[in-house]
Amino acid sequence: MKRIEVLQAGGPEQMVLAEAPEPALRPGEVLVRVAAAGVNRPDVQQRRGLYPPPPEASPILGLDVAGVVARTADDVTWPPPGTPVCALVNGGGYAESCAVPAVQCMPIPNGFGFVEAASLPEVFFTAWNNVIMLGRLAEGESLLVQGGTSGVGLAAIQIATQLRGSTVYATAGSAEKCRVCLDYGAAAAIDYRTEDFCARLRELTQGRGVDVVLDGQAGPYTDKELGLLAPDGRVVLIASHLGAMAEVNVRDIVRRRLTLTGSTLRPRPPAYKGRIARALVEEVWPLLADGRIRTRIHATVPLAEVAAAHGMLEAGEQIGKVVLIVDPALVTAGPG
């Protein structure tokens, strides 16, 4: 099979198309013939040498795929061979075949093709894990999404508004990106390049603050976000692009009963990810099928041109998801 390999940590030019054997299956796994694969920021970090895969995970880039199950381990009852699926994978998505824990596979939502389906797993798993499970967003609470037009940001906005009736505020880096946030359900969008997002949030919430903040910047943002929380509020960090260290007001955390937490989903065991997969299929997939929740594809790129896809993410150009076309014939044929 063909796959993308990283010669050494560095720039996009370090990724090359190579031939390799199909991955062997372990108990509980299925082999997916990949039609399309999502491109995510953790892929960029792994290529740079900043995000090593967990032990026993594939060293090949790629965290979400869509395709058709080719074969299964003996202990797998679902999905059977021939089933179109999309899946969160532990690595190995940038390849024609990928081994996936069966519990992390999901049916493709009604009306979706393989490209649209490949854009779903990583961002919706991440949004659900951090907004619902760790952020404990309750009915009617408010949410601030930092970076609202990332794939995770758009997923979080829609989960919060559609499933929790939340008032969602978002930040983004241009007027166009702010318009997209509003189109996907945000009550207000703040251009952080031209406005003080803290001052604007205090104005929008009449000084109360928000109940939950979802952020991937950390560093100097951390204490600012704690200061934006309402009593009993929660900040959930999913990355630290602005820095690994932060100085925070601990007395304020204690006095106002605030929570500062974070997560990395990739090292979690399949059973944990399987819980999220079941919740998404039950609660989010019907809303995708009827159009109340949407995905957004920024661009599709052939597998051999993966460097261009990474370049889009590094330049911050994308609004939504970049997807690799791994098997053009399968993409054209569709899930059937």
C-alpha positions as CSV (number, residue, x, y, z in Angstrom):
1,M,0.0,0.0,0.0
2,K,1.0,3.7,-0.4
3,R,1.4,5.8,2.7
4,I,3.0,9.1,3.8
5,E,6.2,8.8,5.8
6,V,8.1,11.6,7.6
7,L,11.9,11.3,6.9
8,Q,12.8,13.4,9.9
9,A,11.3,16.1,12.1
10,G,11.0,19.3,10.2
11,G,9.0,21.1,7.5
12,P,6.4,19.8,5.1
13,E,9.1,18.7,2.6
14,Q,10.0,15.9,5.0
15,M,6.8,14.0,4.1
16,V,7.2,11.6,1.2
17,L,5.0,9.0,-0.5
18,A,6.3,5.5,0.2
19,E,5.3,1.8,-0.2
20,A,4.7,-0.3,2.8
21,P,2.9,-3.5,3.9
22,E,-0.6,-3.3,5.2
23,P,-0.8,-3.0,9.0
24,A,-1.4,-6.2,11.0
25,L,-4.6,-6.4,13.0
26,R,-4.6,-6.7,16.8
27,P,-7.6,-8.1,18.7
28,G,-10.5,-5.7,18.6
29,E,-9.3,-4.0,15.4
30,V,-10.6,-3.6,11.8
31,L,-8.7,-2.8,8.6
32,V,-10.2,0.2,6.8
33,R,-9.5,0.8,3.1
34,V,-9.1,4.5,3.3
35,A,-11.0,6.8,0.9
36,A,-10.2,10.1,2.5
37,A,-8.3,11.3,5.6
38,G,-8.6,14.4,7.7
39,V,-5.6,16.8,8.2
40,N,-5.4,18.1,11.7
41,R,-3.1,20.4,13.7
42,P,-1.7,17.6,15.8
43,D,-0.4,16.0,12.5
44,V,1.6,19.2,11.9
45,Q,3.0,19.1,15.5
46,Q,3.9,15.4,15.1
47,R,5.7,16.1,11.8
48,R,7.7,18.9,13.5
49,G,8.7,16.4,16.3
50,L,6.6,18.1,18.9
51,Y,3.9,15.6,19.4
52,P,5.2,12.0,19.5
53,P,2.6,9.2,19.1
54,P,1.7,7.2,22.2
55,P,3.4,3.8,22.7
56,E,2.0,1.1,20.3
57,A,0.3,3.7,18.1
58,S,1.2,3.9,14.4
59,P,4.0,6.4,13.8
60,I,2.3,7.4,10.5
61,L,0.4,10.7,10.5
62,G,-3.4,10.9,10.4
63,L,-6.0,10.8,13.1
64,D,-9.3,10.4,11.2
65,V,-10.4,8.5,8.2
66,A,-13.4,7.4,6.1
67,G,-13.5,4.3,4.0
68,V,-14.7,0.8,3.8
69,V,-13.9,-2.1,6.2
70,A,-11.7,-4.6,4.4
71,R,-11.3,-7.2,7.1
72,T,-11.6,-7.6,10.9
73,A,-10.0,-9.3,13.8
74,D,-11.7,-12.6,14.9
75,D,-13.3,-11.0,18.0
76,V,-15.0,-8.1,16.1
77,T,-18.7,-8.3,15.6
78,W,-19.2,-4.8,14.2
79,P,-18.5,-3.3,11.8
80,P,-18.3,-6.3,9.4
81,P,-16.3,-6.3,6.1
82,G,-17.9,-4.1,3.5
83,T,-19.3,-1.5,5.9
84,P,-18.6,2.2,5.1
85,V,-17.3,3.9,8.2
86,C,-15.6,6.9,9.5
87,A,-13.3,6.6,12.5
88,L,-11.0,8.3,15.0
89,V,-7.6,6.5,14.6
90,N,-4.6,6.4,16.8
91,G,-2.3,7.2,13.9
92,G,-1.9,5.7,10.4
93,G,-4.6,7.7,8.5
94,Y,-2.3,9.0,5.8
95,A,-2.3,5.6,4.1
96,E,-4.4,3.4,1.8
97,S,-5.1,1.0,4.6
98,C,-5.4,1.8,8.3
99,A,-5.9,-0.5,11.4
100,V,-8.5,1.0,13.7
101,P,-10.1,-0.2,17.0
102,A,-13.6,-1.3,16.1
103,V,-15.2,0.7,18.9
104,Q,-13.8,3.9,17.4
105,C,-15.6,3.3,14.1
106,M,-18.9,5.0,13.3
107,P,-21.4,4.7,10.5
108,I,-21.3,7.5,7.9
109,P,-24.1,10.0,8.5
110,N,-27.0,9.8,6.0
111,G,-26.3,11.9,3.0
112,F,-22.5,12.2,3.6
113,G,-19.8,11.2,1.2
114,F,-16.4,9.9,2.2
115,V,-14.8,13.4,2.1
116,E,-17.4,14.9,4.4
117,A,-17.3,11.9,6.7
118,A,-13.5,12.1,7.0
119,S,-13.8,15.6,8.3
120,L,-15.9,14.6,11.3
121,P,-14.1,12.2,13.8
122,E,-11.2,14.1,15.2
123,V,-13.0,17.5,15.6
124,F,-16.2,16.1,17.0
125,F,-14.5,13.7,19.4
126,T,-12.3,16.5,20.6
127,A,-15.2,19.0,21.0
128,W,-17.4,16.4,22.8
129,N,-14.6,15.3,25.1
130,N,-13.6,18.8,26.1
131,V,-16.9,20.7,26.0
132,I,-19.3,18.1,27.3
133,M,-17.3,15.6,29.3
134,L,-14.5,17.8,30.8
135,G,-16.2,21.3,30.5
136,R,-19.5,19.8,31.8
137,L,-21.4,22.3,29.8
138,A,-25.0,22.3,31.1
139,E,-28.2,23.3,29.6
140,G,-28.3,27.1,29.0
141,E,-24.8,27.8,30.1
142,S,-22.5,30.0,28.0
143,L,-19.3,29.0,26.2
144,L,-16.3,30.9,24.8
145,V,-14.6,29.2,21.9
146,Q,-11.1,30.5,21.2
147,G,-10.4,30.0,17.4
148,G,-14.0,29.5,16.3
149,T,-13.3,28.6,12.7
150,S,-11.0,25.7,13.4
151,G,-12.6,22.3,12.8
152,V,-12.9,21.8,16.6
153,G,-14.2,25.3,17.0
154,L,-17.0,24.9,14.5
155,A,-17.9,21.5,16.1
156,A,-17.9,23.0,19.6
157,I,-20.1,26.0,18.6
158,Q,-22.7,23.7,17.1
159,I,-22.7,21.0,19.8
160,A,-23.2,23.8,22.4
161,T,-26.0,25.6,20.6
162,Q,-27.9,22.6,19.2
163,L,-27.6,20.2,22.2
164,R,-27.3,22.5,25.2
165,G,-29.1,25.7,24.1
166,S,-25.9,27.6,24.9
167,T,-25.0,31.2,24.2
168,V,-21.7,30.8,22.4
169,Y,-19.1,33.5,21.9
170,A,-16.1,32.9,19.6
171,T,-12.9,34.6,18.7
172,A,-11.3,34.5,15.2
173,G,-8.6,36.2,13.3
174,S,-10.5,38.1,10.5
175,A,-13.8,39.6,9.7
176,E,-14.5,36.8,7.3
177,K,-13.8,34.2,10.0
178,C,-16.0,36.0,12.4
179,R,-18.9,35.9,9.9
180,V,-18.4,32.1,9.6
181,C,-18.6,31.8,13.4
182,L,-22.0,33.7,13.4
183,D,-23.2,31.5,10.5
184,Y,-22.5,28.4,12.5
185,G,-24.4,29.6,15.6
186,A,-22.2,31.9,17.6
187,A,-24.1,34.7,19.3
188,A,-21.1,37.0,18.9
189,A,-17.7,36.8,17.2
190,I,-14.7,38.9,18.2
191,D,-11.8,39.6,15.9
192,Y,-8.9,39.2,18.3
193,R,-6.5,41.0,16.0
194,T,-8.5,44.3,16.2
195,E,-10.4,44.0,19.5
196,D,-9.6,43.3,23.2
197,F,-11.5,40.0,23.5
198,C,-11.6,40.2,27.3
199,A,-13.1,43.7,27.3
200,R,-15.6,42.8,24.6
201,L,-16.6,39.6,26.5
202,R,-17.2,41.5,29.7
203,E,-19.4,43.9,27.8
204,L,-21.3,41.2,26.0
205,T,-22.0,39.3,29.3
206,Q,-22.7,42.5,31.3
207,G,-19.7,41.7,33.6
208,R,-20.9,38.2,34.5
209,G,-18.4,36.2,32.4
210,V,-18.9,32.8,30.7
211,D,-19.4,29.4,32.2
212,V,-16.9,27.5,30.0
213,V,-13.9,28.5,27.9
214,L,-12.4,26.1,25.3
215,D,-8.9,27.2,24.3
216,G,-5.8,25.9,22.5
217,Q,-3.5,28.9,23.1
218,A,-2.7,28.7,26.9
219,G,0.4,30.7,27.9
220,P,-0.6,34.3,28.7
221,Y,-4.2,33.7,27.7
222,T,-4.7,31.3,30.7
223,D,-5.1,33.9,33.5
224,K,-7.1,36.2,31.2
225,E,-9.6,33.3,30.6
226,L,-9.8,32.5,34.3
227,G,-10.7,36.1,34.8
228,L,-13.5,35.9,32.3
229,L,-15.2,33.0,34.1
230,A,-18.4,33.3,36.0
231,P,-18.4,31.7,39.5
232,D,-17.9,27.9,39.2
233,G,-16.6,28.3,35.6
234,R,-14.3,26.0,33.8
235,V,-11.3,26.6,31.4
236,V,-10.5,23.6,29.3
237,L,-7.1,23.6,27.5
238,I,-6.6,21.4,24.4
239,A,-3.2,22.8,23.4
240,S,-0.6,25.4,24.3
241,H,0.3,27.2,21.1
242,L,1.2,30.5,23.0
243,G,3.4,28.8,25.6
244,A,3.6,25.9,28.1
245,M,3.9,28.1,31.1
246,A,1.3,30.5,32.7
247,E,1.1,32.6,35.8
248,V,-2.4,32.4,37.4
249,N,-4.2,34.0,40.3
250,V,-4.7,30.9,42.5
251,R,-6.6,32.9,45.1
252,D,-9.2,33.8,42.5
253,I,-9.5,30.1,41.5
254,V,-10.2,29.2,45.2
255,R,-12.5,32.1,45.9
256,R,-14.7,31.7,42.9
257,R,-14.5,27.9,42.7
258,L,-13.0,27.8,39.2
259,T,-11.7,24.8,37.4
260,L,-8.6,24.8,35.1
261,T,-8.2,21.5,33.2
262,G,-7.0,20.1,30.0
263,S,-6.8,16.9,27.9
264,T,-5.0,14.9,25.3
265,L,-7.4,12.4,23.8
266,R,-5.0,10.4,21.7
267,P,-3.4,8.3,24.5
268,R,-6.9,7.4,26.0
269,P,-7.8,3.7,25.7
270,P,-10.3,2.5,23.0
271,A,-13.0,2.0,25.7
272,Y,-13.0,5.7,26.5
273,K,-13.0,6.7,22.9
274,G,-15.8,4.2,22.3
275,R,-18.0,5.9,24.8
276,I,-17.5,9.2,22.9
277,A,-18.2,7.4,19.5
278,R,-21.5,6.0,20.9
279,A,-22.5,9.5,22.2
280,L,-21.8,11.1,18.9
281,V,-23.7,8.6,16.9
282,E,-26.7,8.9,19.2
283,E,-26.8,12.7,19.7
284,V,-24.8,14.4,16.9
285,W,-25.1,12.1,13.9
286,P,-28.9,12.6,13.5
287,L,-28.3,16.4,13.5
288,L,-25.7,16.0,10.8
289,A,-28.1,13.9,8.7
290,D,-30.8,16.6,8.9
291,G,-28.5,19.5,8.4
292,R,-28.9,21.1,11.8
293,I,-25.2,20.5,12.4
294,R,-22.8,20.9,9.5
295,T,-19.2,20.2,8.6
296,R,-17.1,22.6,6.5
297,I,-14.5,21.5,4.0
298,H,-11.9,24.2,3.3
299,A,-10.0,22.2,0.7
300,T,-9.4,18.7,-0.6
301,V,-5.8,17.7,-1.5
302,P,-4.4,14.5,-3.2
303,L,-2.4,12.3,-0.8
304,A,0.8,12.8,-2.8
305,E,0.4,16.6,-2.3
306,V,0.1,16.4,1.5
307,A,2.8,19.1,1.9
308,A,0.3,21.6,0.5
309,A,-2.3,20.6,3.0
310,H,0.1,21.1,5.9
311,G,1.1,24.4,4.5
312,M,-2.5,25.6,4.7
313,L,-2.7,24.8,8.4
314,E,0.6,26.4,9.1
315,A,-0.4,29.6,7.3
316,G,-3.7,29.7,9.3
317,E,-5.5,29.9,5.9
318,Q,-8.2,27.3,6.5
319,I,-11.7,27.8,7.7
320,G,-12.9,24.3,8.6
321,K,-11.2,21.1,7.6
322,V,-8.6,20.1,5.0
323,V,-9.1,16.6,3.7
324,L,-6.7,14.3,1.8
325,I,-8.1,12.3,-1.1
326,V,-6.4,8.8,-0.6
327,D,-8.5,6.7,-3.0
328,P,-10.1,8.8,-5.7
329,A,-12.1,5.9,-7.1
330,L,-13.6,5.1,-3.8
331,V,-14.4,8.7,-3.1
332,T,-16.2,8.9,-6.5
333,A,-18.1,5.7,-5.9
334,G,-19.2,7.0,-2.5
335,P,-20.5,5.0,0.5
336,G,-23.4,3.5,-1.5
